[in-house]
């Protein structure tokens, strides 16, 4: 997996390499790419779920893993590291045996969570409609449509 980086090519175009190893040519200034890496982070498969889970308050790693039961240990660890790197999540280690590690939203993470809440509400409200639409579409393909 490639890290998120931006490079300028010889012709002055910015190339943004995402975590999906897909590059995007963006004419103009490097600043135009900056928003893309933020959108890639908050639009990845697990970040939105982690941010919304932490919206109710700090959680331990194991609690996050239980609440998002379909995420692998590796992907949850990578997601938390990336969110911490981006200043959206803070990691706090409490010295005890065994050490206690808590994750919480930073101020920036909290403002993002506030903006994601309507999107999550929309997804929950429209999930049955989307599932039914997918079934209709898939069935139409099976029927030769």
BAFI-3210 file (N, C-alpha, C; in Angstrom, 3 decimals, decimal comma, padded with zeros to 6 digits):
// residues 145
n [1|2|3|4|5|6|7|8|9|10|11|12|13|14|15|16|17|18|19|20|21|22|23|24|25|26|27|28|29|30|31|32|33|34|35|36|37|38|39|40|41|42|43|44|45|46|47|48|49|50|51|52|53|54|55|56|57|58|59|60|61|62|63|64|65|66|67|68|69|70|71|72|73|74|75|76|77|78|79|80|81|82|83|84|85|86|87|88|89|90|91|92|93|94|95|96|97|98|99|100|101|102|103|104|105|106|107|108|109|110|111|112|113|114|115|116|117|118|119|120|121|122|123|124|125|126|127|128|129|130|131|132|133|134|135|136|137|138|139|140|141|142|143|144|145]
n.u [000,851|000,536|001,748|000,021|000,852|002,001|003,267|005,155|005,176|007,435|006,225|004,886|002,483|000,495|000,723|-001,218|-000,906|-002,871|-004,093|-005,017|-003,345|-003,780|-003,160|-003,781|-003,929|-003,635|-004,205|-002,429|-001,939|-000,306|-001,854|-004,449|-004,560|-004,460|-006,936|-007,920|-006,488|-007,455|-010,180|-009,924|-009,047|-011,192|-013,115|-012,529|-012,926|-013,093|-012,636|-014,808|-016,576|-015,022|-014,629|-017,291|-017,966|-016,264|-017,414|-019,171|-017,569|-014,356|-012,748|-011,462|-009,091|-009,932|-012,660|-013,480|-012,906|-014,731|-017,156|-017,010|-017,220|-016,535|-014,105|-010,660|-007,925|-005,519|-006,401|-007,918|-005,934|-004,240|-006,049|-006,594|-003,998|-003,590|-005,666|-004,851|-002,422|-003,392|-004,473|-007,025|-007,755|-006,843|-004,421|-004,130|-002,037|-002,235|-000,243|-000,208|-000,686|-002,005|-000,815|-003,061|-004,779|-006,360|-008,576|-009,589|-011,622|-010,119|-010,345|-010,661|-011,458|-013,887|-015,419|-015,567|-016,991|-019,468|-020,335|-020,479|-022,556|-025,225|-024,909|-024,577|-027,067|-028,679|-027,780|-028,609|-031,401|-031,960|-030,960|-032,623|-034,040|-031,923|-030,867|-033,079|-033,224|-030,801|-031,250|-033,419|-032,129|-030,005|-031,545|-032,828|-030,711|-030,165|-032,436|-032,037|-032,262]
n.v [-001,165|002,220|005,276|008,359|010,890|013,872|014,917|016,995|016,994|017,020|018,682|020,486|019,747|018,558|015,466|013,295|010,713|008,202|006,142|004,028|003,514|004,922|007,458|010,952|013,412|016,780|019,814|022,902|024,486|023,108|023,406|022,814|020,109|019,558|019,459|017,098|014,984|015,181|014,639|012,032|010,753|011,096|009,875|007,237|003,683|003,011|005,231|007,078|005,546|005,072|007,702|008,497|006,641|007,465|009,827|009,801|009,803|009,041|005,939|002,666|000,700|-001,994|-001,735|-000,201|-002,034|-004,083|-002,731|-002,099|-004,573|-005,755|-004,864|-005,486|-006,208|-005,106|-003,138|-001,437|-000,487|000,840|002,779|004,262|005,245|006,856|008,722|009,870|010,962|012,884|014,646|014,310|012,451|011,705|009,909|008,362|007,122|005,338|004,685|001,598|-001,803|-004,200|-001,676|001,039|002,179|004,830|006,282|009,361|011,963|014,840|018,455|019,228|016,764|016,470|018,555|017,605|015,244|016,284|017,267|014,958|013,569|014,181|012,888|010,216|009,811|010,088|007,854|005,741|006,124|005,739|003,267|000,844|001,416|001,574|-001,020|-002,466|-001,353|-002,216|-004,976|-005,123|-004,147|-006,040|-008,336|-007,670|-007,833|-010,535|-011,487|-010,839|-008,166]
n.w [000,000|-000,810|000,582|001,427|-000,650|-002,299|-005,379|-007,580|-011,076|-013,963|-015,840|-014,294|-013,181|-010,502|-008,890|-007,153|-004,990|-003,864|-001,134|-002,504|-004,519|-006,859|-009,106|-009,541|-011,934|-011,511|-012,813|-012,428|-009,294|-006,386|-004,123|-004,838|-004,706|-002,046|-000,719|-001,708|-000,486|002,092|001,700|000,723|003,049|004,920|003,513|003,312|003,822|006,589|008,253|008,618|010,146|012,473|013,386|013,898|015,887|017,932|018,471|020,590|022,762|024,364|023,516|024,144|022,292|022,017|022,498|020,312|018,290|018,875|018,432|015,731|014,150|011,723|010,847|010,323|012,583|011,701|009,814|011,437|013,161|011,301|010,374|012,721|013,244|010,970|011,288|013,668|012,847|011,089|012,855|013,819|015,657|018,990|020,798|023,865|026,313|029,226|031,911|033,183|034,225|032,226|029,842|029,316|026,526|025,099|022,720|021,342|019,940|018,527|018,667|015,996|014,955|016,279|015,147|012,566|013,000|013,783|011,333|009,871|011,008|009,912|007,439|008,195|009,399|007,098|005,629|007,294|007,249|004,533|003,895|003,712|001,310|-000,556|-000,430|-001,410|-003,988|-005,070|-005,100|-006,947|-009,248|-009,577|-009,937|-012,333|-014,089|-014,017|-015,201|-017,762|-018,427]
ca.u [000,000|001,319|001,336|-000,563|001,851|001,781|004,505|005,033|005,835|008,269|005,401|004,263|001,216|000,588|000,250|-001,561|-000,952|-003,753|-003,859|-005,467|-002,314|-004,269|-002,707|-004,689|-003,275|-004,396|-003,505|-002,369|-001,137|-000,338|-002,911|-005,673|-004,494|-004,528|-008,267|-008,123|-005,992|-008,378|-011,385|-009,577|-008,975|-012,498|-013,995|-012,126|-013,901|-013,218|-012,478|-016,110|-017,097|-014,226|-014,926|-018,630|-017,929|-015,593|-018,235|-019,837|-016,570|-013,166|-012,898|-010,265|-008,945|-010,768|-014,067|-013,685|-012,877|-016,008|-018,248|-016,871|-016,796|-016,098|-012,779|-009,555|-007,041|-004,568|-007,044|-008,281|-004,681|-003,843|-007,012|-006,341|-002,729|-003,795|-006,501|-003,998|-001,472|-004,123|-004,927|-008,454|-007,878|-005,730|-004,148|-003,634|-001,580|-002,223|000,675|-000,702|-000,391|-001,333|-001,048|-004,384|-004,699|-007,663|-008,640|-010,640|-011,577|-009,573|-011,315|-010,934|-012,234|-015,255|-016,156|-015,839|-018,051|-020,724|-020,734|-020,769|-023,799|-026,340|-024,635|-024,866|-028,528|-029,194|-027,458|-029,484|-032,769|-032,090|-030,389|-033,586|-034,309|-030,753|-030,812|-034,145|-032,827|-029,744|-031,888|-034,143|-031,137|-029,345|-032,542|-033,066|-029,594|-030,337|-033,560|-031,672|-032,615]
ca.v [000,000|003,428|006,325|009,538|011,907|014,702|015,235|017,793|016,388|017,953|019,658|021,387|019,226|017,830|014,092|012,880|009,268|007,875|004,836|003,001|003,487|005,572|008,842|011,903|014,602|017,982|020,966|024,081|024,558|021,993|023,638|022,173|018,705|019,426|019,037|015,711|014,040|015,226|013,903|010,611|010,238|011,000|009,069|005,837|002,709|002,865|006,480|007,635|004,729|005,324|009,058|008,542|005,875|008,286|011,012|009,675|009,882|008,213|004,480|001,849|-000,014|-003,200|-001,312|000,157|-003,277|-004,768|-001,968|-002,200|-005,978|-006,225|-004,341|-006,318|-005,545|-004,321|-001,960|-000,518|000,130|001,802|003,879|005,090|005,947|007,907|009,766|010,556|011,748|014,016|015,529|014,117|011,554|011,739|008,625|008,583|005,903|005,428|003,651|000,605|-003,133|-003,784|-000,261|001,387|003,114|005,379|007,147|010,365|012,964|016,154|019,497|019,101|015,536|016,724|019,347|016,700|014,337|017,038|017,369|013,610|013,058|014,152|011,862|008,927|009,755|009,835|006,471|004,860|006,283|005,292|001,930|-000,115|001,775|001,231|-002,486|-002,883|-000,936|-003,137|-006,263|-004,954|-004,007|-007,333|-009,266|-007,311|-008,344|-011,987|-011,732|-010,443|-006,750]
ca.w [000,000|-000,942|001,508|000,799|-000,939|-003,467|-006,065|-008,792|-012,226|-014,722|-016,548|-013,330|-012,673|-009,247|-008,908|-005,805|-004,885|-002,750|-000,523|-003,442|-005,547|-008,060|-009,131|-010,167|-012,449|-011,198|-013,366|-011,565|-008,078|-005,451|-003,139|-005,299|-004,302|-000,594|-000,292|-002,140|000,516|003,232|001,297|000,682|004,424|005,566|002,676|003,213|004,302|008,037|009,012|009,014|011,251|013,676|013,852|014,496|017,140|018,934|018,704|021,891|023,822|024,180|023,550|024,054|021,022|022,018|022,383|018,903|017,501|019,105|017,820|014,279|014,146|010,408|010,544|010,807|013,535|010,917|009,227|012,516|013,596|010,267|010,361|013,903|013,052|009,981|011,890|014,637|012,040|010,523|013,923|014,053|016,814|019,952|021,453|025,220|026,968|030,682|032,389|034,132|033,716|030,986|029,536|028,793|025,408|024,741|021,532|021,453|018,887|018,818|018,325|014,559|014,780|016,762|014,162|011,445|013,441|013,709|009,929|009,371|011,605|008,953|006,427|008,834|009,513|005,757|005,278|008,066|006,754|003,153|003,705|003,153|-000,089|-001,360|-000,500|-002,333|-005,335|-005,519|-005,413|-008,211|-010,315|-009,764|-010,506|-013,733|-014,865|-014,106|-016,103|-019,129|-018,661]
c.u [000,898|000,834|000,765|000,523|001,457|003,134|004,199|005,795|006,639|007,439|004,614|002,923|001,466|000,041|000,013|-001,694|-001,766|-003,413|-004,369|-004,498|-002,782|-003,793|-003,696|-003,881|-004,170|-003,636|-003,470|-001,503|-001,320|-001,466|-004,210|-005,705|-004,734|-005,888|-008,511|-007,643|-006,866|-009,643|-011,117|-009,562|-010,377|-013,480|-013,567|-013,090|-014,138|-013,197|-013,801|-016,682|-016,339|-014,561|-016,298|-018,691|-017,308|-016,372|-018,954|-018,864|-015,418|-013,487|-011,527|-010,269|-009,897|-012,253|-014,401|-013,784|-014,181|-017,158|-018,214|-016,355|-016,308|-014,705|-011,715|-008,699|-006,077|-005,202|-007,463|-007,040|-004,221|-004,761|-006,776|-005,039|-002,885|-004,635|-005,723|-003,003|-002,135|-004,682|-006,411|-008,723|-006,635|-005,637|-003,534|-003,287|-001,531|-001,327|000,049|-000,363|-001,688|-001,633|-002,438|-004,201|-006,119|-007,522|-009,816|-010,505|-010,894|-010,657|-011,677|-011,765|-013,677|-016,057|-016,474|-016,990|-019,412|-021,242|-021,054|-022,102|-024,984|-026,149|-024,953|-026,377|-029,157|-028,974|-028,365|-030,919|-032,959|-031,536|-031,402|-033,899|-033,152|-030,629|-031,865|-033,795|-031,748|-030,327|-032,643|-033,185|-030,484|-030,307|-032,823|-031,936|-029,695|-031,430|-033,274|-031,954|-031,472]
c.v [001,230|004,470|007,497|010,579|012,679|015,038|016,128|017,094|017,445|019,022|020,565|020,928|018,484|016,426|013,693|011,379|008,913|006,513|003,708|002,860|004,057|007,014|009,692|013,091|015,791|019,161|022,113|023,881|023,346|022,159|022,951|020,698|018,534|018,959|017,574|014,719|014,035|014,432|012,402|010,004|010,057|010,181|007,617|004,942|002,749|004,171|007,060|006,854|004,998|006,700|009,119|007,737|006,702|009,566|010,989|009,756|008,930|006,724|003,826|001,128|-001,207|-002,859|-000,922|-001,099|-004,055|-004,061|-002,012|-003,616|-006,494|-005,722|-005,284|-005,505|-004,627|-003,036|-000,958|000,220|001,182|003,017|004,817|005,877|007,109|009,051|010,554|011,464|013,001|014,958|015,421|013,265|011,705|010,376|008,925|007,236|006,162|004,310|002,813|-000,749|-003,867|-002,325|-000,044|002,433|003,527|006,267|008,085|011,326|014,228|017,184|019,413|017,854|015,707|017,541|018,509|015,767|015,030|017,110|016,010|013,068|013,088|013,111|010,470|008,754|009,432|008,372|005,488|004,917|005,644|003,898|000,930|000,160|001,342|-000,285|-002,998|-002,528|-001,847|-004,485|-006,191|-004,908|-005,351|-008,353|-008,955|-007,797|-009,849|-012,353|-011,282|-008,989|-005,896]
c.w [000,000|000,059|000,725|000,600|-002,177|-004,057|-007,246|-009,904|-012,952|-015,422|-015,596|-012,797|-011,372|-009,451|-007,472|-005,802|-003,655|-002,192|-001,395|-004,603|-006,876|-008,022|-009,904|-010,638|-012,168|-011,777|-012,367|-010,361|-007,181|-004,442|-003,538|-004,910|-002,813|-000,115|-000,641|-001,084|001,757|002,899|001,201|002,079|005,005|004,745|002,586|003,986|005,808|008,810|009,492|010,188|012,550|014,247|014,511|015,798|018,259|019,240|020,044|023,062|023,562|024,293|023,526|022,717|020,955|021,901|020,947|018,036|017,660|018,390|016,290|014,005|012,799|010,029|011,105|011,782|012,797|010,384|010,299|013,012|012,589|010,241|011,535|013,770|012,070|010,538|012,943|013,906|011,489|011,583|014,216|015,283|017,681|020,633|022,808|025,839|028,466|031,199|033,501|033,538|033,447|030,690|028,932|027,703|025,041|023,509|021,697|020,278|019,389|018,508|016,840|014,270|015,218|015,759|012,924|011,800|013,376|012,280|009,321|009,879|010,649|007,849|006,969|008,977|008,167|005,371|006,019|007,558|005,384|002,884|003,154|001,677|-000,995|-001,509|-001,484|-003,773|-005,894|-005,917|-006,731|-009,389|-010,615|-010,383|-011,970|-014,624|-015,058|-015,108|-017,522|-019,436|-018,635]
res [x|x|x|x|x|x|x|x|x|x|x|x|x|x|x|x|x|x|x|x|x|x|x|x|x|x|x|x|x|x|x|x|x|x|x|x|x|x|x|x|x|x|x|x|x|x|x|x|x|x|x|x|x|x|x|x|x|x|x|x|x|x|x|x|x|x|x|x|x|x|x|x|x|x|x|x|x|x|x|x|x|x|x|x|x|x|x|x|x|x|x|x|x|x|x|x|x|x|x|x|x|x|x|x|x|x|x|x|x|x|x|x|x|x|x|x|x|x|x|x|x|x|x|x|x|x|x|x|x|x|x|x|x|x|x|x|x|x|x|x|x|x|x|x|x]
***
